[in-house]
Amino acid sequence: MVGFRIKRIIKLGIKSLWMHRLRSTLTALGIIFGVSSVIAMLAIGEGASRDAQEKIAQLGSRNIIIRTMQPPEDKAATGQQQILKEYGLTYNDAERFQNGIPDVQVIVPNRRLSQQALYRNRRASIEVIGTVPWYPEISSVRTKFGRFLSTTDMRYKRGVCVVDERVVKEMFAFDDPLGQDVKIGADYYRVVGVAAEQVKSKASAADKDKDATGSKKAAGGNVGGIYIPLTTVKDRFGEMTLQASSATGMSLERVQLQEIIVQVQDIDQVLPTRQSVETLISRFHKKNDYEIVVPLELMRQARDFQRIFTIVLGSIAAISLLVGGIGIMNIMMATVSERTQEIGIRRALGAKKRDIVIQFLSETLLLTLSGGVLGIILGSLIPWAVSHFSEMRTVITSGSLALAFGISTAVGIVFGLYPACRAANMDPIDSLRHE
């Protein structure tokens, strides 16, 4: 009996809406565009958030990264030409972190240089990364072919290297890179391994000059990285670099290490260890020549920003649903006025107020639910089109679909309830007299 009654209500609602097809379609468009905009905006926001979090996660959630920064010019030394500038992290800093902080598990000192690499007649701008054999333990670098650097390479300062796949594609073409010799500067290096190319999501142009560890390249044209034992880099490249400046002319800069990566044993120790690192390094670095990056903090900030971003985008998109709801209320009020005599006849034949409310509310829900379904389809196509025709990543979550559909249903109930109640409260006598 109940099923038959529900079926009859739905059939009457569809018949009433079909009699005014154009008006019903135009009214449902507000819900369709509102639902699709909610889904599309949330998908864009979620995609941007996951993009940022994946980049940060590559740095390691248990890592603390200390990087060399060029200190600001001393105002007292204005007008005086400095021939030698010495700043940044040192090998002593790495030893202090290892011996002075109890929670440290791994210490990785790195030296980074922009150089030209030559293989046969092919030349490319690359980033030399002087590092230690245990570097893959605290990074996302993985050896695809061959091997990574060894402790023997470090001890004997061997001229060996590991190239990443981007360098292989640029320089070696169809040649097998393993066992080949690459010239960097004035020396040759034997390729002993190939590092897998980092999995990168579609990023903005601002992120393209950063490597897998998140540090900015020294030169924007570097095609990839070549890993060389840190002792070899220190021995062959030294610590001095010649810098040209329009203000001071030529000057020498001495930088021992570009970064030191500290890994702690447990993620709960990251923030306390960060304070210990900052306290320790500030004692020996009076200049502001370093920065401390904690990926865990960046990840939390990215999540907080994503939450705010989602709320803002969802609120903007929800406004269109609100406008669509107002349009539905307006149309249903007009429908009630047009069908006043019909309402009077139904009441005279014994229909209760509840029956009138259900009748008009069912029509409103049919409009919003059909608009919600079509809006979900359109809202799923828009993010796909954005990802297909641009470099922007989008992610559609089940939560966004449920939220958009739930809001469209709520709009139908909220904005359809008043016209339905108004129709039910009409006086049957006055309704029959209505022309």
Secondary structure as a PSIPRED ss2 file (coil, helix, strand):
# PSIPRED VFORMAT (PSIPRED V4.0)

   1 M C   1.000  0.000  0.000
   2 V H   0.000  1.000  0.000
   3 G H   0.000  1.000  0.000
   4 F H   0.000  1.000  0.000
   5 R H   0.000  1.000  0.000
   6 I H   0.000  1.000  0.000
   7 K H   0.000  1.000  0.000
   8 R H   0.000  1.000  0.000
   9 I H   0.000  1.000  0.000
  10 I H   0.000  1.000  0.000
  11 K H   0.000  1.000  0.000
  12 L H   0.000  1.000  0.000
  13 G H   0.000  1.000  0.000
  14 I H   0.000  1.000  0.000
  15 K H   0.000  1.000  0.000
  16 S H   0.000  1.000  0.000
  17 L H   0.000  1.000  0.000
  18 W H   0.000  1.000  0.000
  19 M H   0.000  1.000  0.000
  20 H C   1.000  0.000  0.000
  21 R H   0.000  1.000  0.000
  22 L H   0.000  1.000  0.000
  23 R H   0.000  1.000  0.000
  24 S H   0.000  1.000  0.000
  25 T H   0.000  1.000  0.000
  26 L H   0.000  1.000  0.000
  27 T H   0.000  1.000  0.000
  28 A H   0.000  1.000  0.000
  29 L H   0.000  1.000  0.000
  30 G H   0.000  1.000  0.000
  31 I H   0.000  1.000  0.000
  32 I H   0.000  1.000  0.000
  33 F H   0.000  1.000  0.000
  34 G H   0.000  1.000  0.000
  35 V H   0.000  1.000  0.000
  36 S H   0.000  1.000  0.000
  37 S H   0.000  1.000  0.000
  38 V H   0.000  1.000  0.000
  39 I H   0.000  1.000  0.000
  40 A H   0.000  1.000  0.000
  41 M H   0.000  1.000  0.000
  42 L H   0.000  1.000  0.000
  43 A H   0.000  1.000  0.000
  44 I H   0.000  1.000  0.000
  45 G H   0.000  1.000  0.000
  46 E H   0.000  1.000  0.000
  47 G H   0.000  1.000  0.000
  48 A H   0.000  1.000  0.000
  49 S H   0.000  1.000  0.000
  50 R H   0.000  1.000  0.000
  51 D H   0.000  1.000  0.000
  52 A H   0.000  1.000  0.000
  53 Q H   0.000  1.000  0.000
  54 E H   0.000  1.000  0.000
  55 K H   0.000  1.000  0.000
  56 I H   0.000  1.000  0.000
  57 A H   0.000  1.000  0.000
  58 Q H   0.000  1.000  0.000
  59 L H   0.000  1.000  0.000
  60 G C   1.000  0.000  0.000
  61 S C   1.000  0.000  0.000
  62 R C   1.000  0.000  0.000
  63 N E   0.000  0.000  1.000
  64 I E   0.000  0.000  1.000
  65 I E   0.000  0.000  1.000
  66 I E   0.000  0.000  1.000
  67 R E   0.000  0.000  1.000
  68 T E   0.000  0.000  1.000
  69 M C   1.000  0.000  0.000
  70 Q C   1.000  0.000  0.000
  71 P C   1.000  0.000  0.000
  72 P C   1.000  0.000  0.000
  73 E C   1.000  0.000  0.000
  74 D C   1.000  0.000  0.000
  75 K H   0.000  1.000  0.000
  76 A H   0.000  1.000  0.000
  77 A H   0.000  1.000  0.000
  78 T C   1.000  0.000  0.000
  79 G C   1.000  0.000  0.000
  80 Q C   1.000  0.000  0.000
  81 Q C   1.000  0.000  0.000
  82 Q C   1.000  0.000  0.000
  83 I C   1.000  0.000  0.000
  84 L E   0.000  0.000  1.000
  85 K E   0.000  0.000  1.000
  86 E E   0.000  0.000  1.000
  87 Y C   1.000  0.000  0.000
  88 G C   1.000  0.000  0.000
  89 L E   0.000  0.000  1.000
  90 T C   1.000  0.000  0.000
  91 Y H   0.000  1.000  0.000
  92 N H   0.000  1.000  0.000
  93 D H   0.000  1.000  0.000
  94 A H   0.000  1.000  0.000
  95 E H   0.000  1.000  0.000
  96 R H   0.000  1.000  0.000
  97 F H   0.000  1.000  0.000
  98 Q H   0.000  1.000  0.000
  99 N H   0.000  1.000  0.000
 100 G H   0.000  1.000  0.000
 101 I C   1.000  0.000  0.000
 102 P C   1.000  0.000  0.000
 103 D C   1.000  0.000  0.000
 104 V E   0.000  0.000  1.000
 105 Q E   0.000  0.000  1.000
 106 V E   0.000  0.000  1.000
 107 I E   0.000  0.000  1.000
 108 V E   0.000  0.000  1.000
 109 P E   0.000  0.000  1.000
 110 N E   0.000  0.000  1.000
 111 R E   0.000  0.000  1.000
 112 R E   0.000  0.000  1.000
 113 L E   0.000  0.000  1.000
 114 S E   0.000  0.000  1.000
 115 Q E   0.000  0.000  1.000
 116 Q E   0.000  0.000  1.000
 117 A E   0.000  0.000  1.000
 118 L E   0.000  0.000  1.000
 119 Y E   0.000  0.000  1.000
 120 R C   1.000  0.000  0.000
 121 N C   1.000  0.000  0.000
 122 R E   0.000  0.000  1.000
 123 R E   0.000  0.000  1.000
 124 A E   0.000  0.000  1.000
 125 S E   0.000  0.000  1.000
 126 I E   0.000  0.000  1.000
 127 E E   0.000  0.000  1.000
 128 V E   0.000  0.000  1.000
 129 I E   0.000  0.000  1.000
 130 G E   0.000  0.000  1.000
 131 T E   0.000  0.000  1.000
 132 V C   1.000  0.000  0.000
 133 P C   1.000  0.000  0.000
 134 W C   1.000  0.000  0.000
 135 Y H   0.000  1.000  0.000
 136 P H   0.000  1.000  0.000
 137 E H   0.000  1.000  0.000
 138 I H   0.000  1.000  0.000
 139 S C   1.000  0.000  0.000
 140 S C   1.000  0.000  0.000
 141 V C   1.000  0.000  0.000
 142 R C   1.000  0.000  0.000
 143 T E   0.000  0.000  1.000
 144 K E   0.000  0.000  1.000
 145 F E   0.000  0.000  1.000
 146 G E   0.000  0.000  1.000
 147 R C   1.000  0.000  0.000
 148 F C   1.000  0.000  0.000
 149 L C   1.000  0.000  0.000
 150 S C   1.000  0.000  0.000
 151 T H   0.000  1.000  0.000
 152 T H   0.000  1.000  0.000
 153 D H   0.000  1.000  0.000
 154 M H   0.000  1.000  0.000
 155 R H   0.000  1.000  0.000
 156 Y C   1.000  0.000  0.000
 157 K C   1.000  0.000  0.000
 158 R C   1.000  0.000  0.000
 159 G C   1.000  0.000  0.000
 160 V E   0.000  0.000  1.000
 161 C E   0.000  0.000  1.000
 162 V E   0.000  0.000  1.000
 163 V E   0.000  0.000  1.000
 164 D E   0.000  0.000  1.000
 165 E H   0.000  1.000  0.000
 166 R H   0.000  1.000  0.000
 167 V H   0.000  1.000  0.000
 168 V H   0.000  1.000  0.000
 169 K H   0.000  1.000  0.000
 170 E H   0.000  1.000  0.000
 171 M H   0.000  1.000  0.000
 172 F H   0.000  1.000  0.000
 173 A C   1.000  0.000  0.000
 174 F C   1.000  0.000  0.000
 175 D C   1.000  0.000  0.000
 176 D C   1.000  0.000  0.000
 177 P C   1.000  0.000  0.000
 178 L C   1.000  0.000  0.000
 179 G C   1.000  0.000  0.000
 180 Q C   1.000  0.000  0.000
 181 D E   0.000  0.000  1.000
 182 V E   0.000  0.000  1.000
 183 K E   0.000  0.000  1.000
 184 I E   0.000  0.000  1.000
 185 G C   1.000  0.000  0.000
 186 A C   1.000  0.000  0.000
 187 D E   0.000  0.000  1.000
 188 Y E   0.000  0.000  1.000
 189 Y E   0.000  0.000  1.000
 190 R E   0.000  0.000  1.000
 191 V E   0.000  0.000  1.000
 192 V E   0.000  0.000  1.000
 193 G E   0.000  0.000  1.000
 194 V E   0.000  0.000  1.000
 195 A E   0.000  0.000  1.000
 196 A C   1.000  0.000  0.000
 197 E C   1.000  0.000  0.000
 198 Q C   1.000  0.000  0.000
 199 V C   1.000  0.000  0.000
 200 K C   1.000  0.000  0.000
 201 S C   1.000  0.000  0.000
 202 K C   1.000  0.000  0.000
 203 A C   1.000  0.000  0.000
 204 S C   1.000  0.000  0.000
 205 A H   0.000  1.000  0.000
 206 A H   0.000  1.000  0.000
 207 D H   0.000  1.000  0.000
 208 K C   1.000  0.000  0.000
 209 D C   1.000  0.000  0.000
 210 K E   0.000  0.000  1.000
 211 D C   1.000  0.000  0.000
 212 A C   1.000  0.000  0.000
 213 T C   1.000  0.000  0.000
 214 G C   1.000  0.000  0.000
 215 S C   1.000  0.000  0.000
 216 K E   0.000  0.000  1.000
 217 K C   1.000  0.000  0.000
 218 A C   1.000  0.000  0.000
 219 A C   1.000  0.000  0.000
 220 G C   1.000  0.000  0.000
 221 G C   1.000  0.000  0.000
 222 N C   1.000  0.000  0.000
 223 V C   1.000  0.000  0.000
 224 G C   1.000  0.000  0.000
 225 G E   0.000  0.000  1.000
 226 I E   0.000  0.000  1.000
 227 Y E   0.000  0.000  1.000
 228 I E   0.000  0.000  1.000
 229 P E   0.000  0.000  1.000
 230 L H   0.000  1.000  0.000
 231 T H   0.000  1.000  0.000
 232 T H   0.000  1.000  0.000
 233 V H   0.000  1.000  0.000
 234 K H   0.000  1.000  0.000
 235 D H   0.000  1.000  0.000
 236 R H   0.000  1.000  0.000
 237 F H   0.000  1.000  0.000
 238 G C   1.000  0.000  0.000
 239 E C   1.000  0.000  0.000
 240 M E   0.000  0.000  1.000
 241 T E   0.000  0.000  1.000
 242 L E   0.000  0.000  1.000
 243 Q E   0.000  0.000  1.000
 244 A E   0.000  0.000  1.000
 245 S E   0.000  0.000  1.000
 246 S C   1.000  0.000  0.000
 247 A C   1.000  0.000  0.000
 248 T C   1.000  0.000  0.000
 249 G E   0.000  0.000  1.000
 250 M E   0.000  0.000  1.000
 251 S E   0.000  0.000  1.000
 252 L E   0.000  0.000  1.000
 253 E E   0.000  0.000  1.000
 254 R E   0.000  0.000  1.000
 255 V C   1.000  0.000  0.000
 256 Q C   1.000  0.000  0.000
 257 L E   0.000  0.000  1.000
 258 Q C   1.000  0.000  0.000
 259 E E   0.000  0.000  1.000
 260 I E   0.000  0.000  1.000
 261 I E   0.000  0.000  1.000
 262 V E   0.000  0.000  1.000
 263 Q E   0.000  0.000  1.000
 264 V E   0.000  0.000  1.000
 265 Q C   1.000  0.000  0.000
 266 D C   1.000  0.000  0.000
 267 I H   0.000  1.000  0.000
 268 D H   0.000  1.000  0.000
 269 Q H   0.000  1.000  0.000
 270 V H   0.000  1.000  0.000
 271 L H   0.000  1.000  0.000
 272 P H   0.000  1.000  0.000
 273 T H   0.000  1.000  0.000
 274 R H   0.000  1.000  0.000
 275 Q H   0.000  1.000  0.000
 276 S H   0.000  1.000  0.000
 277 V H   0.000  1.000  0.000
 278 E H   0.000  1.000  0.000
 279 T H   0.000  1.000  0.000
 280 L H   0.000  1.000  0.000
 281 I H   0.000  1.000  0.000
 282 S H   0.000  1.000  0.000
 283 R H   0.000  1.000  0.000
 284 F H   0.000  1.000  0.000
 285 H C   1.000  0.000  0.000
 286 K C   1.000  0.000  0.000
 287 K C   1.000  0.000  0.000
 288 N C   1.000  0.000  0.000
 289 D C   1.000  0.000  0.000
 290 Y E   0.000  0.000  1.000
 291 E E   0.000  0.000  1.000
 292 I E   0.000  0.000  1.000
 293 V E   0.000  0.000  1.000
 294 V C   1.000  0.000  0.000
 295 P H   0.000  1.000  0.000
 296 L H   0.000  1.000  0.000
 297 E H   0.000  1.000  0.000
 298 L H   0.000  1.000  0.000
 299 M H   0.000  1.000  0.000
 300 R H   0.000  1.000  0.000
 301 Q H   0.000  1.000  0.000
 302 A H   0.000  1.000  0.000
 303 R H   0.000  1.000  0.000
 304 D H   0.000  1.000  0.000
 305 F H   0.000  1.000  0.000
 306 Q H   0.000  1.000  0.000
 307 R H   0.000  1.000  0.000
 308 I H   0.000  1.000  0.000
 309 F H   0.000  1.000  0.000
 310 T H   0.000  1.000  0.000
 311 I H   0.000  1.000  0.000
 312 V H   0.000  1.000  0.000
 313 L H   0.000  1.000  0.000
 314 G H   0.000  1.000  0.000
 315 S H   0.000  1.000  0.000
 316 I H   0.000  1.000  0.000
 317 A H   0.000  1.000  0.000
 318 A H   0.000  1.000  0.000
 319 I H   0.000  1.000  0.000
 320 S H   0.000  1.000  0.000
 321 L H   0.000  1.000  0.000
 322 L H   0.000  1.000  0.000
 323 V H   0.000  1.000  0.000
 324 G H   0.000  1.000  0.000
 325 G H   0.000  1.000  0.000
 326 I H   0.000  1.000  0.000
 327 G H   0.000  1.000  0.000
 328 I H   0.000  1.000  0.000
 329 M H   0.000  1.000  0.000
 330 N H   0.000  1.000  0.000
 331 I H   0.000  1.000  0.000
 332 M H   0.000  1.000  0.000
 333 M H   0.000  1.000  0.000
 334 A H   0.000  1.000  0.000
 335 T H   0.000  1.000  0.000
 336 V H   0.000  1.000  0.000
 337 S H   0.000  1.000  0.000
 338 E H   0.000  1.000  0.000
 339 R C   1.000  0.000  0.000
 340 T H   0.000  1.000  0.000
 341 Q H   0.000  1.000  0.000
 342 E H   0.000  1.000  0.000
 343 I H   0.000  1.000  0.000
 344 G H   0.000  1.000  0.000
 345 I H   0.000  1.000  0.000
 346 R H   0.000  1.000  0.000
 347 R H   0.000  1.000  0.000
 348 A H   0.000  1.000  0.000
 349 L C   1.000  0.000  0.000
 350 G C   1.000  0.000  0.000
 351 A C   1.000  0.000  0.000
 352 K C   1.000  0.000  0.000
 353 K H   0.000  1.000  0.000
 354 R H   0.000  1.000  0.000
 355 D H   0.000  1.000  0.000
 356 I H   0.000  1.000  0.000
 357 V H   0.000  1.000  0.000
 358 I H   0.000  1.000  0.000
 359 Q H   0.000  1.000  0.000
 360 F H   0.000  1.000  0.000
 361 L H   0.000  1.000  0.000
 362 S H   0.000  1.000  0.000
 363 E H   0.000  1.000  0.000
 364 T H   0.000  1.000  0.000
 365 L H   0.000  1.000  0.000
 366 L H   0.000  1.000  0.000
 367 L H   0.000  1.000  0.000
 368 T H   0.000  1.000  0.000
 369 L H   0.000  1.000  0.000
 370 S H   0.000  1.000  0.000
 371 G H   0.000  1.000  0.000
 372 G H   0.000  1.000  0.000
 373 V H   0.000  1.000  0.000
 374 L H   0.000  1.000  0.000
 375 G H   0.000  1.000  0.000
 376 I H   0.000  1.000  0.000
 377 I H   0.000  1.000  0.000
 378 L H   0.000  1.000  0.000
 379 G H   0.000  1.000  0.000
 380 S H   0.000  1.000  0.000
 381 L H   0.000  1.000  0.000
 382 I H   0.000  1.000  0.000
 383 P H   0.000  1.000  0.000
 384 W H   0.000  1.000  0.000
 385 A H   0.000  1.000  0.000
 386 V H   0.000  1.000  0.000
 387 S H   0.000  1.000  0.000
 388 H H   0.000  1.000  0.000
 389 F H   0.000  1.000  0.000
 390 S C   1.000  0.000  0.000
 391 E C   1.000  0.000  0.000
 392 M C   1.000  0.000  0.000
 393 R C   1.000  0.000  0.000
 394 T C   1.000  0.000  0.000
 395 V C   1.000  0.000  0.000
 396 I C   1.000  0.000  0.000
 397 T C   1.000  0.000  0.000
 398 S H   0.000  1.000  0.000
 399 G H   0.000  1.000  0.000
 400 S H   0.000  1.000  0.000
 401 L H   0.000  1.000  0.000
 402 A H   0.000  1.000  0.000
 403 L H   0.000  1.000  0.000
 404 A H   0.000  1.000  0.000
 405 F H   0.000  1.000  0.000
 406 G H   0.000  1.000  0.000
 407 I H   0.000  1.000  0.000
 408 S H   0.000  1.000  0.000
 409 T H   0.000  1.000  0.000
 410 A H   0.000  1.000  0.000
 411 V H   0.000  1.000  0.000
 412 G H   0.000  1.000  0.000
 413 I H   0.000  1.000  0.000
 414 V H   0.000  1.000  0.000
 415 F H   0.000  1.000  0.000
 416 G H   0.000  1.000  0.000
 417 L H   0.000  1.000  0.000
 418 Y H   0.000  1.000  0.000
 419 P H   0.000  1.000  0.000
 420 A H   0.000  1.000  0.000
 421 C H   0.000  1.000  0.000
 422 R H   0.000  1.000  0.000
 423 A H   0.000  1.000  0.000
 424 A H   0.000  1.000  0.000
 425 N C   1.000  0.000  0.000
 426 M C   1.000  0.000  0.000
 427 D C   1.000  0.000  0.000
 428 P H   0.000  1.000  0.000
 429 I H   0.000  1.000  0.000
 430 D H   0.000  1.000  0.000
 431 S H   0.000  1.000  0.000
 432 L H   0.000  1.000  0.000
 433 R H   0.000  1.000  0.000
 434 H C   1.000  0.000  0.000
 435 E C   1.000  0.000  0.000
